[in-house]
Amino acid sequence: MIPKRFRPFDPSKGPWLIWSYYHSAWHCRSSSGGASGYTSDIAKAGVFEVETARGYHDSVKRAWRRDVTIPVSKAAAALTHRIAELQNQQVD
């Protein structure tokens, strides 16, 4: 399987969150729509449209890529799954 940061950018999957491997944090969104700063809290992560997300995904050679774009829908599904797991643990 190809690591996510090496997969081709698919503009139909947006909007996106952007994860920084270098900072181990989510990119925040500036008032102008670009990225500005980082957060470890996914609830405070910026939501980015195609132009910004593509820039982070495709801005450098694959081997040097420090950021990965993650569709908001995929992050939401993963969080929903994790919440269900935690709720099941509380019942046991």
N, C-alpha and C positions, 0 to 999 in steps of 0.2 A: 504494500500500500504506500502511496506517495504521501509524505508529510503535508499537512494542510498548507504550510507556507510555500510549498512548491507547486501546488495545484494551480491551474489556470484560473484567472479571475472570471467569474460569471456574473455579468451585470443584472441578470434577471432575478438574482437571489436576494437583493437588497430590501430595505436598508441594512446597514452593517454597524457592528461594534468593531473596534480595532484594538487588538491585544499586542502589547510590546513585550517581546521576549527579553529584550535588553533591560527594561525597567521592571519586568514582572508585574505589569499593571495595565489597566485599560486607559486608552487615550480619552481625555475630556474634550468637549466641543467648545470652541470659542464663539463669541457673539456673531462673528462673521461667517461661521460655518466650518472653519478649519479646525485642526486639532490644537489644543492648548493645555499642556500639563497632563498629569497622570493621576489615576485613583485606583486603589485596590478594591473599591466598592462598585460592584457591577451596576447598582442602582444609580450611581453618579456618572457612569460611563457615557460618553457622547454617542449619539446615533448619527451616522454619516450617510450621505447620499453617494451616488455612483462616482462622481468626479473625485471627491476626497478619498473614498475607499480605494479606488483604482490607483490613485497616486501613491498610497502607502503600500499597496500590494505589488505594484509593478515598478517601483521607483529605483530598485537596485538589482544587481545580479542575484539569482536565486540563492547561491551559496552564502551570500552576505545578508540576506533578508532578515530584518530584526522585528518585523511586524507581520501580523496575519489578520485578514479581514474575516469576521465571523457574522453570518446572517443573524439578525435579531431573532428571527423565527427559530433558528437552531439553538441559540442561547436560551430562549424562553422554554423550549421543549426540554432541554437538559435540566433547567432549574425546576420545572414542574415535576420531572422524574425524580430529582433529588428530594424534593419536598415530600413526595409520596413515600420514598424510602424511609425518610426520617419519621414520618407519621406511623408507618408500619412498625418501626423499632420501638416507638413509645407504647404501642398496643401490646407488644410481646412482653 
